[in-house]
């Protein structure tokens, strides 16, 4: 990106009644930072690895709490 900042991404699809409706979770927010490493933009980059680990940690915590 030429400028740093946040963007909102809305993803819609046409349902069986012909209406455009958002997919679950939409809108999404993405942020752009000039200090980010280029390799972090790859699906196997460090940012994705950290994100996946955070999500797994959240799921594990939810499982532990649910089990209690």
C-alpha positions in Angstrom: 0.0 0.0 0.0 1.1 3.5 -0.7 -0.3 4.7 2.6 -0.6 3.1 6.1 -4.1 2.6 7.5 -7.1 0.3 8.0 -9.6 -0.8 5.4 -12.9 -2.4 5.7 -13.7 -5.3 3.4 -17.3 -6.3 2.8 -18.0 -9.6 1.0 -21.5 -10.4 -0.2 -23.0 -13.3 -2.1 -26.4 -13.8 -3.8 -28.6 -16.0 -1.8 -31.3 -18.4 -3.1 -33.8 -15.5 -3.2 -31.6 -13.3 -5.3 -30.6 -11.0 -2.4 -27.1 -9.9 -1.9 -26.2 -10.7 1.7 -22.9 -10.6 3.7 -21.0 -13.8 4.3 -20.5 -14.7 8.0 -18.1 -12.4 9.7 -18.2 -9.6 7.0 -17.2 -6.9 7.1 -13.6 -7.6 7.8 -10.8 -5.2 8.7 -7.3 -5.2 7.3 -4.5 -2.9 8.3 -1.5 -1.8 6.3 1.8 -0.9 7.9 5.0 0.3 6.2 7.1 -1.5 8.8 5.6 -4.9 7.9 7.9 -7.4 6.3 7.1 -8.4 2.7 7.3 -12.1 3.7 4.5 -11.6 6.2 2.1 -11.0 3.4 2.6 -14.6 2.3 0.2 -17.3 3.4 3.1 -19.0 5.1 4.6 -15.8 6.5 5.2 -14.9 10.1 2.0 -12.9 10.5 -0.2 -15.8 9.4 1.7 -18.2 11.7 1.1 -15.8 14.7 -2.6 -15.4 13.8 -3.1 -19.2 13.5 -1.4 -19.7 16.9 -3.6 -17.1 18.6 -6.7 -18.6 17.2 -5.7 -22.1 18.3 -4.9 -20.8 21.8 -8.4 -19.2 21.9 -10.0 -22.5 20.8 -8.1 -24.4 23.4 -9.1 -22.0 26.1 -12.8 -22.3 25.0 -12.5 -26.1 25.1 -11.0 -26.0 28.6 -13.6 -23.6 29.8 -16.4 -25.6 28.3 -15.1 -28.8 29.8 -15.2 -27.2 33.3 
